[in-house]
Amino acid sequence: MKKKFDICGIGNGLLDKQYKVPLSFINEIGYTIDQMTLVDQDEQLRIISLLEKHQYQSISACGGSATNSLVAAS
C-alpha cells in the first residue's frame, strides 16, 4: 500500500542558467575548460553582460536542495 504524505520544502529559490558557448568565448573571458571557478558579483555581471552581448542560447531551470528534494519526493 502506497503511503501519502504532505510535504513542504523551505529553502532559497535558485535559478540555474546554462549557456551554449563556443570555446572562443571561454578564452575571451579568461577561463579554462574542465575547471570550476568561484567568482564575485562584479565578475558574474561582467560575464552575463558578455553572454547577452553575443546573444548566446540559454536554458533556465529551478535548482537548490529544497527544490531538488521536493522533486525527488514527488
LUMKOLBA-340265 format. One record per residue: x, y, z of N, C-alpha, C in turn; residue number from 1; residue in three letters. Coordinates in nm, 3 decimals, padded with zeros to 5 digits. Atoms other than C-alpha are relative to their C-alpha. Layout:
% residues N
<pt><n_east>X</n_east><n_north>Y</n_north><n_up>Z</n_up><ca_east>X</ca_east><ca_north>Y</ca_north><ca_up>Z</ca_up><c_east>X</c_east><c_north>Y</c_north><c_up>Z</c_up><margu>NUM</margu><bado>ALA</bado></pt>
...
//
This chain:
% residues 74
<pt><n_east>00.084</n_east><n_north>-00.118</n_north><n_up>00.000</n_up><ca_east>00.000</ca_east><ca_north>00.000</ca_north><ca_up>00.000</ca_up><c_east>00.089</c_east><c_north>00.124</c_north><c_up>00.000</c_up><margu>1</margu><bado>MET</bado></pt>
<pt><n_east>-00.078</n_east><n_north>-00.122</n_north><n_up>00.012</n_up><ca_east>00.137</ca_east><ca_north>00.338</ca_north><ca_up>-00.101</ca_up><c_east>-00.047</c_east><c_north>00.101</c_north><c_up>00.103</c_up><margu>2</margu><bado>LYS</bado></pt>
<pt><n_east>00.034</n_east><n_north>-00.101</n_north><n_up>-00.100</n_up><ca_east>00.151</ca_east><ca_north>00.596</ca_north><ca_up>00.179</ca_up><c_east>-00.002</c_east><c_north>00.137</c_north><c_up>-00.066</c_up><margu>3</margu><bado>LYS</bado></pt>
<pt><n_east>00.010</n_east><n_north>-00.136</n_north><n_up>00.051</n_up><ca_east>00.050</ca_east><ca_north>00.955</ca_north><ca_up>00.113</ca_up><c_east>00.048</c_east><c_north>00.095</c_north><c_up>00.108</c_up><margu>4</margu><bado>LYS</bado></pt>
<pt><n_east>-00.054</n_east><n_north>-00.097</n_north><n_up>-00.093</n_up><ca_east>00.240</ca_east><ca_north>01.240</ca_north><ca_up>00.277</ca_up><c_east>-00.022</c_east><c_north>00.141</c_north><c_up>-00.053</c_up><margu>5</margu><bado>PHE</bado></pt>
<pt><n_east>-00.007</n_east><n_north>-00.142</n_north><n_up>00.035</n_up><ca_east>00.203</ca_east><ca_north>01.616</ca_north><ca_up>00.281</ca_up><c_east>00.145</c_east><c_north>00.041</c_north><c_up>00.022</c_up><margu>6</margu><bado>ASP</bado></pt>
<pt><n_east>-00.142</n_east><n_north>-00.038</n_north><n_up>-00.011</n_up><ca_east>00.545</ca_east><ca_north>01.768</ca_north><ca_up>00.222</ca_up><c_east>00.015</c_east><c_north>00.148</c_north><c_up>-00.030</c_up><margu>7</margu><bado>ILE</bado></pt>
<pt><n_east>-00.028</n_east><n_north>-00.143</n_north><n_up>00.017</n_up><ca_east>00.678</ca_east><ca_north>02.121</ca_north><ca_up>00.247</ca_up><c_east>00.151</c_east><c_north>00.019</c_north><c_up>00.000</c_up><margu>8</margu><bado>CYS</bado></pt>
<pt><n_east>-00.144</n_east><n_north>-00.029</n_north><n_up>00.004</n_up><ca_east>01.023</ca_east><ca_north>02.245</ca_north><ca_up>00.149</ca_up><c_east>00.024</c_east><c_north>00.147</c_north><c_up>00.029</c_up><margu>9</margu><bado>GLY</bado></pt>
<pt><n_east>-00.038</n_east><n_north>-00.138</n_north><n_up>-00.031</n_up><ca_east>01.185</ca_east><ca_north>02.557</ca_north><ca_up>00.289</ca_up><c_east>00.146</c_east><c_north>00.018</c_north><c_up>-00.041</c_up><margu>10</margu><bado>ILE</bado></pt>
<pt><n_east>-00.137</n_east><n_north>-00.024</n_north><n_up>00.045</n_up><ca_east>01.494</ca_east><ca_north>02.695</ca_north><ca_up>00.120</ca_up><c_east>00.005</c_east><c_north>00.124</c_north><c_up>-00.087</c_up><margu>11</margu><bado>GLY</bado></pt>
<pt><n_east>-00.018</n_east><n_north>-00.115</n_north><n_up>00.088</n_up><ca_east>01.634</ca_east><ca_north>02.963</ca_north><ca_up>-00.102</ca_up><c_east>-00.033</c_east><c_north>-00.040</c_north><c_up>-00.143</c_up><margu>12</margu><bado>ASN</bado></pt>
<pt><n_east>00.031</n_east><n_north>00.026</n_north><n_up>00.141</n_up><ca_east>01.495</ca_east><ca_north>02.982</ca_north><ca_up>-00.452</ca_up><c_east>00.122</c_east><c_north>00.030</c_north><c_up>-00.086</c_up><margu>13</margu><bado>GLY</bado></pt>
<pt><n_east>-00.115</n_east><n_north>-00.017</n_north><n_up>00.088</n_up><ca_east>01.772</ca_east><ca_north>02.934</ca_north><ca_up>-00.705</ca_up><c_east>-00.042</c_east><c_north>-00.022</c_north><c_up>-00.144</c_up><margu>14</margu><bado>LEU</bado></pt>
<pt><n_east>00.024</n_east><n_north>00.018</n_north><n_up>00.142</n_up><ca_east>01.773</ca_east><ca_north>02.962</ca_north><ca_up>-01.080</ca_up><c_east>00.133</c_east><c_north>-00.033</c_north><c_up>-00.066</c_up><margu>15</margu><bado>LEU</bado></pt>
<pt><n_east>-00.118</n_east><n_north>00.040</n_north><n_up>00.076</n_up><ca_east>02.031</ca_east><ca_north>02.773</ca_north><ca_up>-01.284</ca_up><c_east>-00.019</c_east><c_north>00.046</c_north><c_up>-00.144</c_up><margu>16</margu><bado>ASP</bado></pt>
<pt><n_east>00.006</n_east><n_north>-00.046</n_north><n_up>00.139</n_up><ca_east>02.104</ca_east><ca_north>02.934</ca_north><ca_up>-01.619</ca_up><c_east>00.122</c_east><c_north>-00.056</c_north><c_up>-00.071</c_up><margu>17</margu><bado>LYS</bado></pt>
<pt><n_east>-00.108</n_east><n_north>00.062</n_north><n_up>00.076</n_up><ca_east>02.310</ca_east><ca_north>02.744</ca_north><ca_up>-01.875</ca_up><c_east>00.003</c_east><c_north>00.061</c_north><c_up>-00.140</c_up><margu>18</margu><bado>GLN</bado></pt>
<pt><n_east>-00.019</n_east><n_north>-00.057</n_north><n_up>00.133</n_up><ca_east>02.452</ca_east><ca_north>02.894</ca_north><ca_up>-02.194</ca_up><c_east>00.082</c_east><c_north>-00.094</c_north><c_up>-00.086</c_up><margu>19</margu><bado>TYR</bado></pt>
<pt><n_east>-00.079</n_east><n_north>00.077</n_north><n_up>00.096</n_up><ca_east>02.577</ca_east><ca_north>02.714</ca_north><ca_up>-02.502</ca_up><c_east>00.095</c_east><c_north>00.100</c_north><c_up>-00.068</c_up><margu>20</margu><bado>LYS</bado></pt>
<pt><n_east>-00.099</n_east><n_north>-00.094</n_north><n_up>00.052</n_up><ca_east>02.901</ca_east><ca_north>02.892</ca_north><ca_up>-02.596</ca_up><c_east>00.113</c_east><c_north>-00.074</c_north><c_up>-00.071</c_up><margu>21</margu><bado>VAL</bado></pt>
<pt><n_east>-00.117</n_east><n_north>00.062</n_north><n_up>00.064</n_up><ca_east>03.196</ca_east><ca_north>02.823</ca_north><ca_up>-02.826</ca_up><c_east>00.123</c_east><c_north>00.013</c_north><c_up>00.090</c_up><margu>22</margu><bado>PRO</bado></pt>
<pt><n_east>-00.125</n_east><n_north>-00.005</n_north><n_up>-00.077</n_up><ca_east>03.544</ca_east><ca_north>02.760</ca_north><ca_up>-02.686</ca_up><c_east>00.062</c_east><c_north>00.139</c_north><c_up>-00.005</c_up><margu>23</margu><bado>LEU</bado></pt>
<pt><n_east>-00.057</n_east><n_north>-00.135</n_north><n_up>00.012</n_up><ca_east>03.646</ca_east><ca_north>03.104</ca_north><ca_up>-02.812</ca_up><c_east>-00.054</c_east><c_north>00.094</c_north><c_up>00.107</c_up><margu>24</margu><bado>SER</bado></pt>
<pt><n_east>00.056</n_east><n_north>-00.084</n_north><n_up>-00.106</n_up><ca_east>03.411</ca_east><ca_north>03.262</ca_north><ca_up>-02.555</ca_up><c_east>00.070</c_east><c_north>-00.027</c_north><c_up>00.132</c_up><margu>25</margu><bado>PHE</bado></pt>
<pt><n_east>-00.070</n_east><n_north>00.036</n_north><n_up>-00.124</n_up><ca_east>03.577</ca_east><ca_north>03.072</ca_north><ca_up>-02.269</ca_up><c_east>00.137</c_east><c_north>00.068</c_north><c_up>00.001</c_up><margu>26</margu><bado>ILE</bado></pt>
<pt><n_east>-00.130</n_east><n_north>-00.068</n_north><n_up>00.010</n_up><ca_east>03.912</ca_east><ca_north>03.206</ca_north><ca_up>-02.391</ca_up><c_east>-00.015</c_east><c_north>00.151</c_north><c_up>00.015</c_up><margu>27</margu><bado>ASN</bado></pt>
<pt><n_east>00.024</n_east><n_north>-00.144</n_north><n_up>-00.006</n_up><ca_east>03.767</ca_east><ca_north>03.557</ca_north><ca_up>-02.429</ca_up><c_east>-00.015</c_east><c_north>00.049</c_north><c_up>00.144</c_up><margu>28</margu><bado>GLU</bado></pt>
<pt><n_east>00.020</n_east><n_north>-00.044</n_north><n_up>-00.138</n_up><ca_east>03.664</ca_east><ca_north>03.573</ca_north><ca_up>-02.063</ca_up><c_east>00.115</c_east><c_north>-00.040</c_north><c_up>00.092</c_up><margu>29</margu><bado>ILE</bado></pt>
<pt><n_east>-00.121</n_east><n_north>00.031</n_north><n_up>-00.077</n_up><ca_east>03.998</ca_east><ca_north>03.429</ca_north><ca_up>-01.949</ca_up><c_east>-00.010</c_east><c_north>-00.122</c_north><c_up>00.089</c_up><margu>30</margu><bado>GLY</bado></pt>
<pt><n_east>00.015</n_east><n_north>00.121</n_north><n_up>-00.081</n_up><ca_east>03.888</ca_east><ca_north>03.091</ca_north><ca_up>-01.815</ca_up><c_east>00.049</c_east><c_north>-00.122</c_north><c_up>-00.077</c_up><margu>31</margu><bado>TYR</bado></pt>
<pt><n_east>-00.045</n_east><n_north>00.126</n_north><n_up>00.057</n_up><ca_east>03.991</ca_east><ca_north>02.731</ca_north><ca_up>-01.879</ca_up><c_east>-00.112</c_east><c_north>-00.102</c_north><c_up>00.012</c_up><margu>32</margu><bado>THR</bado></pt>
<pt><n_east>00.104</n_east><n_north>00.103</n_north><n_up>-00.009</n_up><ca_east>03.756</ca_east><ca_north>02.443</ca_north><ca_up>-01.962</ca_up><c_east>00.042</c_east><c_north>-00.108</c_north><c_up>00.099</c_up><margu>33</margu><bado>ILE</bado></pt>
<pt><n_east>-00.020</n_east><n_north>00.111</n_north><n_up>-00.094</n_up><ca_east>03.720</ca_east><ca_north>02.147</ca_north><ca_up>-01.724</ca_up><c_east>00.048</c_east><c_north>00.044</c_north><c_up>00.137</c_up><margu>34</margu><bado>ASP</bado></pt>
<pt><n_east>-00.030</n_east><n_north>-00.043</n_north><n_up>-00.136</n_up><ca_east>03.756</ca_east><ca_north>02.353</ca_north><ca_up>-01.407</ca_up><c_east>-00.113</c_east><c_north>00.089</c_north><c_up>00.050</c_up><margu>35</margu><bado>GLN</bado></pt>
<pt><n_east>00.100</n_east><n_north>-00.087</n_north><n_up>-00.061</n_up><ca_east>03.530</ca_east><ca_north>02.536</ca_north><ca_up>-01.165</ca_up><c_east>00.071</c_east><c_north>00.122</c_north><c_up>00.056</c_up><margu>36</margu><bado>MET</bado></pt>
<pt><n_east>-00.057</n_east><n_north>-00.125</n_north><n_up>-00.050</n_up><ca_east>03.598</ca_east><ca_north>02.900</ca_north><ca_up>-01.078</ca_up><c_east>-00.108</c_east><c_north>00.076</c_north><c_up>00.076</c_up><margu>37</margu><bado>THR</bado></pt>
<pt><n_east>00.093</n_east><n_north>-00.082</n_north><n_up>-00.077</n_up><ca_east>03.422</ca_east><ca_north>03.086</ca_north><ca_up>-00.799</ca_up><c_east>00.025</c_east><c_north>00.146</c_north><c_up>-00.033</c_up><margu>38</margu><bado>LEU</bado></pt>
<pt><n_east>-00.014</n_east><n_north>-00.140</n_north><n_up>00.037</n_up><ca_east>03.353</ca_east><ca_north>03.448</ca_north><ca_up>-00.890</ca_up><c_east>-00.084</c_east><c_north>00.087</c_north><c_up>00.093</c_up><margu>39</margu><bado>VAL</bado></pt>
<pt><n_east>00.079</n_east><n_north>-00.094</n_north><n_up>-00.078</n_up><ca_east>03.228</ca_east><ca_north>03.757</ca_north><ca_up>-00.711</ca_up><c_east>-00.109</c_east><c_north>00.061</c_north><c_up>-00.089</c_up><margu>40</margu><bado>ASP</bado></pt>
<pt><n_east>00.114</n_east><n_north>-00.056</n_north><n_up>00.073</n_up><ca_east>02.923</ca_east><ca_north>03.958</ca_north><ca_up>-00.815</ca_up><c_east>00.044</c_east><c_north>00.082</c_north><c_up>-00.121</c_up><margu>41</margu><bado>GLN</bado></pt>
<pt><n_east>-00.046</n_east><n_north>-00.082</n_north><n_up>00.112</n_up><ca_east>03.119</ca_east><ca_north>04.201</ca_north><ca_up>-01.034</ca_up><c_east>00.042</c_east><c_north>-00.086</c_north><c_up>-00.119</c_up><margu>42</margu><bado>ASP</bado></pt>
<pt><n_east>-00.043</n_east><n_north>00.089</n_north><n_up>00.108</n_up><ca_east>03.276</ca_east><ca_north>03.916</ca_north><ca_up>-01.234</ca_up><c_east>-00.120</c_east><c_north>-00.070</c_north><c_up>-00.063</c_up><margu>43</margu><bado>GLU</bado></pt>
<pt><n_east>00.121</n_east><n_north>00.064</n_north><n_up>00.052</n_up><ca_east>02.939</ca_east><ca_north>03.743</ca_north><ca_up>-01.267</ca_up><c_east>-00.074</c_east><c_north>00.095</c_north><c_up>-00.094</c_up><margu>44</margu><bado>GLN</bado></pt>
<pt><n_east>00.068</n_east><n_north>-00.099</n_north><n_up>00.084</n_up><ca_east>02.783</ca_east><ca_north>04.062</ca_north><ca_up>-01.405</ca_up><c_east>00.075</c_east><c_north>00.025</c_north><c_up>-00.129</c_up><margu>45</margu><bado>LEU</bado></pt>
<pt><n_east>-00.082</n_east><n_north>-00.018</n_north><n_up>00.121</n_up><ca_east>03.074</ca_east><ca_north>04.105</ca_north><ca_up>-01.649</ca_up><c_east>-00.026</c_east><c_north>-00.113</c_north><c_up>-00.099</c_up><margu>46</margu><bado>ARG</bado></pt>
<pt><n_east>00.020</n_east><n_north>00.115</n_north><n_up>00.087</n_up><ca_east>03.027</ca_east><ca_north>03.753</ca_north><ca_up>-01.785</ca_up><c_east>-00.142</c_east><c_north>-00.001</c_north><c_up>-00.058</c_up><margu>47</margu><bado>ILE</bado></pt>
<pt><n_east>00.138</n_east><n_north>-00.005</n_north><n_up>00.047</n_up><ca_east>02.647</ca_east><ca_north>03.786</ca_north><ca_up>-01.807</ca_up><c_east>-00.016</c_east><c_north>00.106</c_north><c_up>-00.109</c_up><margu>48</margu><bado>ILE</bado></pt>
<pt><n_east>00.006</n_east><n_north>-00.107</n_north><n_up>00.099</n_up><ca_east>02.688</ca_east><ca_north>04.112</ca_north><ca_up>-01.996</ca_up><c_east>00.057</c_east><c_north>-00.046</c_north><c_up>-00.134</c_up><margu>49</margu><bado>SER</bado></pt>
<pt><n_east>-00.060</n_east><n_north>00.052</n_north><n_up>00.124</n_up><ca_east>02.917</ca_east><ca_north>03.942</ca_north><ca_up>-02.250</ca_up><c_east>-00.088</c_east><c_north>-00.107</c_north><c_up>-00.064</c_up><margu>50</margu><bado>LEU</bado></pt>
<pt><n_east>00.090</n_east><n_north>00.103</n_north><n_up>00.053</n_up><ca_east>02.679</ca_east><ca_north>03.646</ca_north><ca_up>-02.285</ca_up><c_east>-00.118</c_east><c_north>00.064</c_north><c_up>-00.072</c_up><margu>51</margu><bado>LEU</bado></pt>
<pt><n_east>00.113</n_east><n_north>-00.069</n_north><n_up>00.061</n_up><ca_east>02.392</ca_east><ca_north>03.883</ca_north><ca_up>-02.359</ca_up><c_east>00.042</c_east><c_north>00.075</c_north><c_up>-00.126</c_up><margu>52</margu><bado>GLU</bado></pt>
<pt><n_east>-00.052</n_east><n_north>-00.071</n_north><n_up>00.117</n_up><ca_east>02.605</ca_east><ca_north>04.087</ca_north><ca_up>-02.599</ca_up><c_east>00.012</c_east><c_north>-00.094</c_north><c_up>-00.120</c_up><margu>53</margu><bado>LYS</bado></pt>
<pt><n_east>-00.016</n_east><n_north>00.099</n_north><n_up>00.107</n_up><ca_east>02.683</ca_east><ca_north>03.774</ca_north><ca_up>-02.802</ca_up><c_east>-00.131</c_east><c_north>-00.073</c_north><c_up>-00.034</c_up><margu>54</margu><bado>HIS</bado></pt>
<pt><n_east>00.131</n_east><n_north>00.064</n_north><n_up>00.020</n_up><ca_east>02.319</ca_east><ca_north>03.656</ca_north><ca_up>-02.773</ca_up><c_east>00.010</c_east><c_north>-00.152</c_north><c_up>-00.009</c_up><margu>55</margu><bado>GLN</bado></pt>
<pt><n_east>-00.012</n_east><n_north>00.146</n_north><n_up>-00.004</n_up><ca_east>02.418</ca_east><ca_north>03.300</ca_north><ca_up>-02.685</ca_up><c_east>-00.129</c_east><c_north>-00.063</c_north><c_up>00.052</c_up><margu>56</margu><bado>TYR</bado></pt>
<pt><n_east>00.121</n_east><n_north>00.073</n_north><n_up>-00.038</n_up><ca_east>02.136</ca_east><ca_north>03.047</ca_north><ca_up>-02.647</ca_up><c_east>00.014</c_east><c_north>-00.048</c_north><c_up>00.145</c_up><margu>57</margu><bado>GLN</bado></pt>
<pt><n_east>-00.004</n_east><n_north>00.044</n_north><n_up>-00.139</n_up><ca_east>02.045</ca_east><ca_north>02.967</ca_north><ca_up>-02.285</ca_up><c_east>-00.126</c_east><c_north>-00.077</c_north><c_up>00.036</c_up><margu>58</margu><bado>SER</bado></pt>
<pt><n_east>00.116</n_east><n_north>00.066</n_north><n_up>-00.060</n_up><ca_east>01.813</ca_east><ca_north>02.747</ca_north><ca_up>-02.081</ca_up><c_east>00.004</c_east><c_north>00.029</c_north><c_up>00.150</c_up><margu>59</margu><bado>ILE</bado></pt>
<pt><n_east>00.011</n_east><n_north>-00.025</n_north><n_up>-00.144</n_up><ca_east>01.689</ca_east><ca_north>02.808</ca_north><ca_up>-01.726</ca_up><c_east>-00.071</c_east><c_north>-00.116</c_north><c_up>00.066</c_up><margu>60</margu><bado>SER</bado></pt>
<pt><n_east>00.064</n_east><n_north>00.107</n_north><n_up>-00.077</n_up><ca_east>01.594</ca_east><ca_north>02.555</ca_north><ca_up>-01.459</ca_up><c_east>00.006</c_east><c_north>00.036</c_north><c_up>00.148</c_up><margu>61</margu><bado>ALA</bado></pt>
<pt><n_east>-00.002</n_east><n_north>-00.025</n_north><n_up>-00.143</n_up><ca_east>01.497</ca_east><ca_north>02.578</ca_north><ca_up>-01.096</ca_up><c_east>00.100</c_east><c_north>-00.094</c_north><c_up>00.065</c_up><margu>62</margu><bado>CYS</bado></pt>
<pt><n_east>-00.100</n_east><n_north>00.081</n_north><n_up>-00.068</n_up><ca_east>01.754</ca_east><ca_north>02.447</ca_north><ca_up>-00.854</ca_up><c_east>-00.004</c_east><c_north>00.024</c_north><c_up>00.150</c_up><margu>63</margu><bado>GLY</bado></pt>
<pt><n_east>-00.007</n_east><n_north>-00.011</n_north><n_up>-00.144</n_up><ca_east>01.856</ca_east><ca_north>02.436</ca_north><ca_up>-00.490</ca_up><c_east>-00.039</c_east><c_north>-00.131</c_north><c_up>00.065</c_up><margu>64</margu><bado>GLY</bado></pt>
<pt><n_east>00.022</n_east><n_north>00.130</n_north><n_up>-00.063</n_up><ca_east>01.848</ca_east><ca_north>02.149</ca_north><ca_up>-00.243</ca_up><c_east>-00.146</c_east><c_north>-00.021</c_north><c_up>00.040</c_up><margu>65</margu><bado>SER</bado></pt>
<pt><n_east>00.141</n_east><n_north>00.017</n_north><n_up>-00.038</n_up><ca_east>01.491</ca_east><ca_north>02.217</ca_north><ca_up>-00.122</ca_up><c_east>-00.083</c_east><c_north>-00.039</c_north><c_up>-00.122</c_up><margu>66</margu><bado>ALA</bado></pt>
<pt><n_east>00.073</n_east><n_north>00.032</n_north><n_up>00.124</n_up><ca_east>01.356</ca_east><ca_north>02.215</ca_north><ca_up>-00.478</ca_up><c_east>00.031</c_east><c_north>-00.141</c_north><c_up>-00.045</c_up><margu>67</margu><bado>THR</bado></pt>
<pt><n_east>-00.039</n_east><n_north>00.134</n_north><n_up>00.045</n_up><ca_east>01.554</ca_east><ca_north>01.906</ca_north><ca_up>-00.571</ca_up><c_east>-00.057</c_east><c_north>-00.109</c_north><c_up>00.090</c_up><margu>68</margu><bado>ASN</bado></pt>
<pt><n_east>00.056</n_east><n_north>00.098</n_north><n_up>-00.093</n_up><ca_east>01.436</ca_east><ca_north>01.723</ca_north><ca_up>-00.257</ca_up><c_east>-00.149</c_east><c_north>-00.020</c_north><c_up>-00.023</c_up><margu>69</margu><bado>SER</bado></pt>
<pt><n_east>00.143</n_east><n_north>00.010</n_north><n_up>00.027</n_up><ca_east>01.071</ca_east><ca_north>01.802</ca_north><ca_up>-00.332</ca_up><c_east>-00.027</c_east><c_north>-00.075</c_north><c_up>-00.130</c_up><margu>70</margu><bado>LEU</bado></pt>
<pt><n_east>00.016</n_east><n_north>00.071</n_north><n_up>00.127</n_up><ca_east>01.108</ca_east><ca_north>01.682</ca_north><ca_up>-00.690</ca_up><c_east>00.026</c_east><c_north>-00.149</c_north><c_up>00.020</c_up><margu>71</margu><bado>VAL</bado></pt>
<pt><n_east>-00.034</n_east><n_north>00.141</n_north><n_up>-00.024</n_up><ca_east>01.271</ca_east><ca_north>01.358</ca_north><ca_up>-00.571</ca_up><c_east>-00.109</c_east><c_north>-00.069</c_north><c_up>00.081</c_up><margu>72</margu><bado>ALA</bado></pt>
<pt><n_east>00.102</n_east><n_north>00.061</n_north><n_up>-00.086</n_up><ca_east>00.996</ca_east><ca_north>01.300</ca_north><ca_up>-00.312</ca_up><c_east>-00.134</c_east><c_north>-00.015</c_north><c_up>-00.071</c_up><margu>73</margu><bado>ALA</bado></pt>
<pt><n_east>00.132</n_east><n_north>00.004</n_north><n_up>00.066</n_up><ca_east>00.709</ca_east><ca_north>01.355</ca_north><ca_up>-00.555</ca_up><c_east>-00.012</c_east><c_north>-00.110</c_north><c_up>-00.102</c_up><margu>74</margu><bado>SER</bado></pt>
//
